[in-house]
Amino acid sequence: MQFLQMLPAPRTLLATTLALATPLMASAQAQANWPVKPIRIVAAYAPGGGPERVIRTIADGMGKRLGQPVIIEYKPGASGNIGFAEVARGQADGYTWVTSTDTTWTINPHIYKNTGFKQADVVPVSLISSLSLVLACHPSSGVKTAQDLVARAKSGKPMAFASTGTGGSAHVTMARMMEAGRFEMTHVPYRGPGPAVADLIGGQVDCSFLPASTVQEHIKSGRLNGVAAATRYRPASLPDVPTLAEQGFKDFDATFYVGFFAPRGVPAEIRTRFENALAETIRTPEVLEAFAGNANRPEGMTADASLKELQRLSDQWQGLVRRLNVNLE
């Protein structure tokens, strides 16, 4: 009898069961109904130029497919760390995502003492496109080929290269080339591509690795020499510029990507729906045209393939950064 008296009443048991099940039911319903409000994409770079056109075209296409507005919010600063950190701290409910070049994930954790996020807290959804850096040199340098640069640097003549910031893609790509070719130049870091290009055209520095979209018109006009592409392929917009691998730098490939990332913990069903909508959108003529205008090569990797490639690149750049002994606050 005492045992029976200790059992909860049927109504109490039912209430307890419902109380435990309600949050799970609500969560499942939220996932099934997603999205029910506007989606925010944090762009971890400054607005303007070709990248802005690309992301806006993608946002418009995804909005049509998902049935909700896709809003872009720019959060530049610290080479993408600010945007990534905000998303890493945010809710993993499928309404906030982040886009950036892969360097925020693959290089920054190895050079910044505090990025504000951990790689595990920001997971890849898709590497949507790749971009080629082109080695551009001022005509006064006399450099027209990769071997010209090596010979000139080894001759003892002082030479300087511009980068878009210490530890950035231009810096590490040139560092990798110098390591492979066993030559040295003076590094002159700038705050972004604009000032770097201006001084390169003005002849204040000899050369720089810059996105094809940034230098293609200057190369075509003859204001700069297009010396080499850092990728395994020639840029479509500069088909006459050979790769470094074609010029004796065996297996040289410094490919950089533009990707979409999510905060850790976004439900798998929502991530899959977002990834599918993104994959469909980047295959549309409008987005392919925007890619071409920004000298981007379509990739559209799956989440699993993106993670594998990012981990490979992270390991690769970590070794170089250690050898360079680059540390930023």
C-alpha positions as CSV (number, residue, x, y, z in Angstrom):
1,M,0.0,0.0,0.0
2,Q,2.8,2.4,0.8
3,F,4.3,1.7,-2.6
4,L,1.1,2.5,-4.4
5,Q,0.7,5.7,-2.4
6,M,4.2,6.8,-3.6
7,L,3.2,6.5,-7.3
8,P,2.3,9.9,-9.0
9,A,-1.3,10.4,-9.9
10,P,-2.1,9.9,-13.6
11,R,-2.7,13.6,-14.1
12,T,0.6,14.5,-12.5
13,L,2.4,12.0,-14.7
14,L,0.8,13.3,-17.8
15,A,1.6,16.9,-17.0
16,T,5.2,16.0,-16.3
17,T,5.5,14.1,-19.6
18,L,4.0,17.0,-21.5
19,A,6.3,19.5,-19.8
20,L,9.4,17.4,-20.9
21,A,8.1,16.9,-24.4
22,T,7.0,20.4,-25.2
23,P,10.5,21.9,-25.8
24,L,11.4,19.0,-28.1
25,M,8.1,19.4,-30.0
26,A,8.6,23.2,-30.3
27,S,12.2,22.7,-31.6
28,A,11.1,20.1,-34.1
29,Q,8.3,22.4,-35.3
30,A,10.7,25.3,-35.6
31,Q,13.0,23.3,-37.8
32,A,10.2,22.0,-40.0
33,N,8.8,25.6,-40.5
34,W,12.2,27.2,-41.0
35,P,12.5,29.9,-42.2
36,V,9.7,32.0,-40.7
37,K,11.5,35.3,-40.6
38,P,14.3,37.1,-42.5
39,I,17.7,35.5,-42.6
40,R,20.9,37.5,-41.8
41,I,24.2,36.9,-43.6
42,V,27.2,38.6,-41.9
43,A,29.8,39.6,-44.5
44,A,33.1,39.7,-42.7
45,Y,34.6,42.2,-45.1
46,A,34.0,45.8,-46.2
47,P,31.2,46.6,-48.8
48,G,32.0,47.7,-52.3
49,G,33.2,46.4,-55.7
50,G,32.8,42.9,-57.2
51,P,32.5,41.0,-53.9
52,E,29.4,43.1,-52.9
53,R,27.8,42.4,-56.3
54,V,28.4,38.7,-55.9
55,I,27.0,38.4,-52.3
56,R,23.9,40.6,-53.2
57,T,23.1,38.5,-56.2
58,I,23.4,35.3,-54.1
59,A,21.2,36.8,-51.3
60,D,18.5,37.8,-53.8
61,G,18.5,34.3,-55.3
62,M,18.4,32.5,-51.9
63,G,15.6,34.8,-50.7
64,K,13.4,33.6,-53.6
65,R,14.2,30.0,-52.9
66,L,13.6,30.1,-49.2
67,G,10.6,32.5,-49.2
68,Q,12.1,35.0,-46.8
69,P,14.3,38.1,-47.3
70,V,18.1,37.4,-47.0
71,I,19.7,40.5,-45.5
72,I,23.4,41.2,-45.7
73,E,25.1,42.9,-42.8
74,Y,28.7,44.0,-43.2
75,K,31.0,43.4,-40.3
76,P,34.6,44.1,-41.5
77,G,37.7,44.3,-39.3
78,A,40.6,42.3,-38.1
79,S,40.8,40.3,-41.3
80,G,37.4,38.8,-40.8
81,N,37.7,38.0,-37.1
82,I,35.0,40.5,-36.0
83,G,32.3,39.0,-38.3
84,F,33.3,35.4,-37.4
85,A,33.3,36.1,-33.7
86,E,29.9,37.7,-33.7
87,V,28.4,34.7,-35.5
88,A,30.2,32.2,-33.2
89,R,28.6,33.9,-30.2
90,G,25.2,34.1,-31.7
91,Q,22.2,31.7,-31.7
92,A,22.5,28.6,-33.8
93,D,18.9,28.8,-35.0
94,G,19.5,29.1,-38.7
95,Y,18.9,32.8,-39.0
96,T,22.5,34.0,-38.9
97,W,25.3,32.9,-41.2
98,V,28.6,34.4,-42.2
99,T,30.5,34.7,-45.5
100,S,34.2,35.4,-45.9
101,T,37.4,34.3,-47.6
102,D,38.8,31.1,-46.2
103,T,41.8,32.9,-44.6
104,T,39.7,33.9,-41.6
105,W,39.3,30.2,-40.8
106,T,42.6,28.8,-42.2
107,I,45.2,31.5,-41.4
108,N,43.9,33.8,-38.7
109,P,43.9,31.3,-35.9
110,H,47.6,30.8,-36.5
111,I,48.7,34.4,-36.4
112,Y,46.3,36.2,-34.0
113,K,46.7,35.6,-30.3
114,N,42.9,36.0,-29.9
115,T,40.6,35.8,-32.9
116,G,37.5,35.9,-30.8
117,F,36.4,32.5,-32.1
118,K,37.5,28.9,-32.4
119,Q,37.5,27.0,-35.6
120,A,35.2,24.4,-34.1
121,D,32.6,27.1,-33.4
122,V,32.2,28.2,-37.0
123,V,31.6,25.4,-39.4
124,P,31.7,25.4,-43.2
125,V,28.5,25.2,-45.2
126,S,30.1,25.5,-48.7
127,L,33.2,26.9,-50.4
128,I,31.3,28.6,-53.2
129,S,34.1,29.9,-55.4
130,S,37.8,30.2,-55.6
131,L,39.9,33.3,-56.6
132,S,43.3,33.6,-58.1
133,L,46.0,35.9,-56.9
134,V,48.1,37.3,-59.7
135,L,51.7,38.4,-59.3
136,A,51.7,41.9,-60.8
137,C,54.9,43.9,-61.1
138,H,55.6,47.5,-62.1
139,P,57.2,47.8,-65.6
140,S,60.1,49.7,-64.1
141,S,61.1,46.6,-62.2
142,G,62.0,44.8,-65.4
143,V,60.1,41.7,-64.2
144,K,58.0,39.9,-66.8
145,T,58.4,36.3,-65.6
146,A,58.7,34.5,-62.4
147,Q,62.3,33.7,-63.1
148,D,63.0,37.4,-63.8
149,L,61.8,38.1,-60.3
150,V,64.0,35.4,-58.8
151,A,67.1,36.6,-60.7
152,R,66.5,40.3,-59.9
153,A,66.0,39.6,-56.2
154,K,69.1,37.4,-56.0
155,S,71.2,40.1,-57.9
156,G,71.4,42.2,-54.7
157,K,69.1,44.9,-56.0
158,P,66.8,46.0,-53.2
159,M,63.2,45.0,-54.0
160,A,59.9,45.4,-52.1
161,F,56.6,43.7,-52.4
162,A,53.2,45.1,-51.2
163,S,50.7,43.1,-49.3
164,T,47.1,43.9,-48.1
165,G,48.1,43.3,-44.5
166,T,50.5,41.2,-42.4
167,G,49.5,37.6,-42.5
168,G,47.0,38.1,-45.3
169,S,46.8,36.2,-48.5
170,A,49.2,38.4,-50.5
171,H,51.8,38.2,-47.7
172,V,51.7,34.4,-47.2
173,T,51.6,33.7,-50.9
174,M,54.7,35.8,-51.6
175,A,56.4,34.3,-48.5
176,R,55.7,30.9,-49.9
177,M,57.1,31.8,-53.3
178,M,60.2,33.3,-51.7
179,E,60.7,30.2,-49.7
180,A,60.4,28.0,-52.8
181,G,62.6,30.2,-54.9
182,R,65.1,30.9,-52.2
183,F,65.1,34.6,-52.5
184,E,64.2,37.6,-50.4
185,M,62.4,40.9,-50.8
186,T,61.3,43.6,-48.3
187,H,57.7,43.3,-47.2
188,V,55.6,46.5,-47.2
189,P,52.1,45.9,-45.6
190,Y,49.2,48.1,-46.5
191,R,45.7,48.4,-45.1
192,G,43.7,46.7,-47.9
193,P,44.1,46.4,-51.7
194,G,43.3,50.0,-52.6
195,P,46.5,51.6,-51.2
196,A,48.6,48.6,-52.2
197,V,47.5,48.9,-55.9
198,A,48.0,52.7,-55.9
199,D,51.6,52.4,-54.7
200,L,52.3,49.5,-57.0
201,I,51.0,51.5,-60.0
202,G,53.0,54.5,-58.8
203,G,56.2,52.4,-58.6
204,Q,56.7,52.8,-54.9
205,V,56.9,49.0,-54.6
206,D,58.0,46.5,-57.2
207,C,55.3,43.9,-57.1
208,S,52.4,42.2,-55.3
209,F,50.1,39.2,-55.3
210,L,46.6,40.7,-55.7
211,P,43.2,39.3,-56.8
212,A,42.9,39.0,-60.6
213,S,39.8,41.2,-60.4
214,T,41.8,44.0,-58.8
215,V,44.7,44.1,-61.3
216,Q,43.2,42.7,-64.6
217,E,42.5,46.1,-66.1
218,H,45.9,47.5,-65.1
219,I,47.6,44.5,-66.7
220,K,45.6,44.8,-69.9
221,S,46.4,48.5,-70.1
222,G,50.1,47.9,-69.6
223,R,50.4,49.8,-66.4
224,L,51.4,46.6,-64.7
225,N,53.0,43.4,-65.9
226,G,51.0,40.2,-65.3
227,V,53.8,37.9,-64.2
228,A,52.1,34.7,-62.8
229,A,49.0,33.2,-61.3
230,A,49.4,31.6,-57.9
231,T,46.6,29.1,-58.5
232,R,46.8,25.7,-60.4
233,Y,44.8,27.3,-63.2
234,R,45.1,30.5,-65.3
235,P,42.5,33.1,-64.5
236,A,39.7,33.2,-67.1
237,S,40.0,37.0,-67.2
238,L,43.8,36.8,-67.8
239,P,44.4,33.7,-69.9
240,D,47.8,34.9,-71.1
241,V,49.2,35.0,-67.6
242,P,50.9,31.6,-66.9
243,T,50.8,29.9,-63.5
244,L,53.8,29.7,-61.2
245,A,53.8,25.9,-61.7
246,E,54.1,26.5,-65.5
247,Q,57.2,28.6,-64.8
248,G,59.2,26.2,-62.8
249,F,57.6,26.4,-59.3
250,K,56.5,22.7,-59.3
251,D,53.1,22.0,-57.7
252,F,52.8,25.6,-56.5
253,D,49.1,26.3,-55.7
254,A,47.9,29.1,-53.4
255,T,44.2,28.9,-54.0
256,F,41.9,31.0,-51.8
257,Y,38.1,30.5,-51.5
258,V,35.0,32.4,-50.7
259,G,32.8,30.4,-48.4
260,F,29.6,30.4,-46.2
261,F,29.9,29.3,-42.6
262,A,27.4,28.6,-39.8
263,P,27.7,28.8,-36.0
264,R,28.2,25.4,-34.5
265,G,24.9,23.7,-33.5
266,V,22.6,24.7,-36.3
267,P,20.2,21.8,-36.7
268,A,21.2,19.4,-39.5
269,E,17.8,19.8,-41.3
270,I,18.2,23.5,-41.4
271,R,21.8,23.4,-42.5
272,T,20.9,21.0,-45.3
273,R,18.1,23.2,-46.6
274,F,20.3,26.3,-46.5
275,E,23.2,24.4,-48.3
276,N,20.8,23.1,-51.0
277,A,19.3,26.6,-51.6
278,L,22.9,28.0,-51.8
279,A,24.0,25.2,-54.2
280,E,21.0,25.9,-56.5
281,T,21.5,29.7,-56.4
282,I,25.2,29.7,-57.3
283,R,24.5,27.7,-60.5
284,T,22.1,30.4,-61.8
285,P,23.2,32.6,-64.8
286,E,22.9,35.7,-62.6
287,V,25.4,34.4,-60.0
288,L,27.7,32.9,-62.6
289,E,27.9,36.3,-64.4
290,A,28.7,38.0,-61.0
291,F,31.4,35.4,-60.4
292,A,32.9,36.1,-63.8
293,G,32.8,39.8,-63.2
294,N,34.8,39.4,-60.0
295,A,37.2,36.9,-61.6
296,N,35.8,34.1,-59.3
297,R,35.8,30.5,-60.3
298,P,32.6,28.6,-59.3
299,E,33.3,25.7,-56.9
300,G,30.1,24.8,-54.9
301,M,31.7,22.3,-52.5
302,T,29.6,20.3,-50.1
303,A,29.9,20.9,-46.4
304,D,32.0,17.8,-45.9
305,A,34.3,18.6,-48.9
306,S,34.6,22.1,-47.7
307,L,35.7,21.1,-44.2
308,K,38.3,18.6,-45.6
309,E,39.8,21.3,-47.9
310,L,39.8,23.9,-45.1
311,Q,41.6,21.6,-42.7
312,R,44.2,20.8,-45.4
313,L,44.8,24.5,-46.0
314,S,44.9,25.3,-42.3
315,D,47.6,22.7,-41.8
316,Q,49.5,24.0,-44.8
317,W,49.4,27.7,-43.7
318,Q,50.2,26.9,-40.1
319,G,53.5,25.5,-41.0
320,L,54.4,28.6,-43.1
321,V,53.2,31.0,-40.4
322,R,55.4,29.3,-37.8
323,R,58.4,29.6,-40.1
324,L,57.6,33.3,-40.7
325,N,57.1,33.8,-36.9
326,V,54.1,36.1,-37.5
327,N,52.1,37.0,-34.4
328,L,49.4,39.6,-34.2
329,E,47.3,40.8,-31.2
